[in-house]
Amino acid sequence: MASNGEVVCSAQPLIPIFKGKGYKFWSIRMRTLLKSQDLWDLVEHGFGDPNEETKLKENKKKDSKPLVIIEQAIHDSIFSRNAVTTTSKQACSILQKQFQGDSKDIVVRLRSLRCDFETLYMKSGKPIVDFLSGAMTIVSQMRSYRESNFDQTVVAKVSRSLTPKFDHVVAAIEESKDLSMFSFDELMGFLQAHESRINRSLEKKKMKKRHFKSRRQPP
C-alpha cells in the first residue's frame, strides 16, 4: 500500500513521497535511492522472460523489491494510476509519461531551457548571488532531464555572462585551472568569494572617506 507520509524502513533509507508535483526532482532522488540498493538496472531495463519457469519466477521476485519501494513512494491520491502495473519498469514508465511527458515533450522542454540559459546575463549593479541563483535554477532543471557533458558548457557560459568587474577573476581561473575539470559549483565559490573581497574593499574606502571628512569638519 502507498503511504501518505514519509516511510522509514530499517532496511531502506528515507523514501521520498511523490504527491503529484515536483516529479523531476523526486525521480532523481528515487533513482539515487534505487541505485544505492543495487536495483536501478531492473527499473531502467526491466527483465526478460526466459523459457525456464523457475528463472522467470526468480526475475519477478527480484523485481518485486524495486516495485515495492516505488509503490511506497507514491501518495494515495495517485496510487490508483499505477495499481495495475506488475513490474518496476512499467511503474516508472507510467509515472514518467504522466508527469514528465514522452521523449518529444522532453526535447521541447530542453530546447526551451537551453534558450533561457543562453539568454541569461548578469545585470549591472546586481549581486552575483542573484545571477547564480537564476543560473542554478535552469541548470538544475536541465540536469533533471539528464543533459550530458554539461558542466563545461555551464562554466563557459557563466564566465562570459558576467559584468566587467569579474573579468580579472575569470582570467585568473582560465590561467590557473583545467577548465575541463572545473565544475559549476567551484566557479560559484570563486565568484562569490571575489565579490565578497570587492565589497569589503569598497566598505573600507567608504569608512576612510567618512573618517577623513569628519576630521576636516570644524569643531
N, C-alpha and C positions, 0 to 999 in steps of 0.2 A: 504494500500500500504506500501511497505517497504521503508525505508529511507536510504540515503547514508551517513548520518552523525548522530551525537548524537541527540536523541529526548528528549525534555523536555516537560512534561505534568504536568499541575497543580495538577492532582490527582495522579501522579506517580513520583517516584524518577527517576533519570537519567537512561535511558535504554542503556545497553552496546550493541553495534552493532557487530554482527558476520560477518566477511568478508571472512571466509574460512580457517583461521589459528587461532591456539590457542583455539581450541574447548574446551579442558578440563577446562581451567580457565574461559572461557566465560560461560560454563554450570554451574559452581559453582556460579558465580555472578547472573546468571538468576535464579537459584534455591533459592538463598537468597532473591532476589527481589520478586519472586512469593510467597515465604513463608511470606514475610512482608505484602503482600496483602491478605494473607489467601487463596491463590489459588493453592498452590502446590499439595494438595491432588487430585484435579481434574486432574492435569497434570500427576501425578505419577500413579494414579489408574484408571483414567477415570470415566465414569458413566454408570450405567446400563440402559437398555431400558425397563422401566416399561410398563405395559399394558395400563395404562391411557395415552391418548394422551396429556392431559394437563400437566401431570407430566413430560413427555418427552420434551415438549416444554420448561418447566422451567429449566430442566437439560441442554438443549442445550444453553439456554440463559445465564446460569451461566458459562458454559464452554467457551462461546464466550469472556469472559473477559480475561482469561489467553491466549487464542488463539490470540487475537488482540495484546497483549503485545509481544508474540513470533514473530508474523509477523512483527511488528515494529522493532524488534531486529535483523532481517535478512537483510543483504545487498541485493540490487537489483540483483547483479551478481549471487546469489544462490537462490533467492526467488522462481524461477520457479520450483525448486525441491520440494517445499512444497506447491505450489499453489493449488494442488488438495486435500489437507488434509481438513477434516471437524471438527476435534476435536484437542484439545491441546495435548492430549496423542499421537495421530498419528504424529503430527508435531514434537514433541520431539523425538519420536522413530525413525523417518526418519533421523533426523539430527545426532542422536547418532550412528546409524548404518553406515551412510556415512562417518562421520568424527572421530568416536572413534572406530568403529568396533563392532562386536557382542560379546556375552559373552565369546566365545572361544578366540577371539583376546585379550580381556581384561585380561584373565587368563595368556596368553602367555606374555603380556607386564608386568604384575605384577610380574611374575616369573623372568623376566629379571631384573626388577628394584630391586627386593629382592636380587638377586645375586650381583648387583652393590653395594647395600647397605652393604651387609655382607663382601665384599672385600675392603671396604673403611677404610683406616687408615691414621692417621696424619703422615706427613713426618717430620723427624727431621730437625730443623732449619727453618721450615716454620711457619708463624704466624697462630694463632688459627683461625683468621677470614677466611683464605683460606680454611681450613678444614671444618669449619662450613658452609661456603657458598656452598661447594660441597655437604655436607650432606643435607642442606636445599633444594637444587635443587631436589635431589632424593626424599626426604620426601614429598615435595610439589606435585610431580608427583604421588606418591603412594596415597596420601590423595585424589587427584582428582579422583582416581578410588574407593574411599570410603573404603579404607583399614581401618578396625576397630581395636579397642583396641591397638592403635599404639604408643601413647606417651611413655608408659612404655618400650616398645621394643626399641624405638629410644634412650631414656635416657640411657638404659643399654648398647646398642651397642656403642654409642658415648663415654661413660665413659671408656669403656675398649679398645678404639681405639686411645687413646691419648698418647703422648710422656710422659716419666717418670717425667718431670717437673710439671705435673699436678696431680701426684699421691696424693700429700698432700691435694689439694682442693677436689679431688674426695672422698677421705677418710672422709674429714670433712662433705661433703654433705651426704654421706651414714650414718654417725653417727647422724647428726642433722635434717635430713629431712625425711619425709614419702615419699619414692620413688614411691609409688602407686599413690600419688597425685602430684608428681613433674613433671612439663611439660618440653618439649624440649626448649621452649623459656626461661624459668627460668634457665635451665642449661647453655644455651648460655650466659646469662647475667653474671652468676658466673664465667664462664671460661674466658670471655673477661676481666672482672674486675681483675681476678687473673693474667692474662698475663700483664695487664697494670701495676700492682704493681711490677711484676718481672722486667719489662722494666725500670720502674722508679728507682728501686734499682740498676740495672746494670748501668744506666746512672750516678747515684750518685757516684758509685765506680769508674767509668771512670774519672769523674771530680776530685775526690780526688787524683787519681793517677797522672793526669796531673798537678794538683796544687803542689803535693809533688815533682814531677820531676822538675818543673820549679823553685822551691825553692832551690833544690840541685845543680842546674846548676851554675857555677861560673859567676860572673858579667863580 
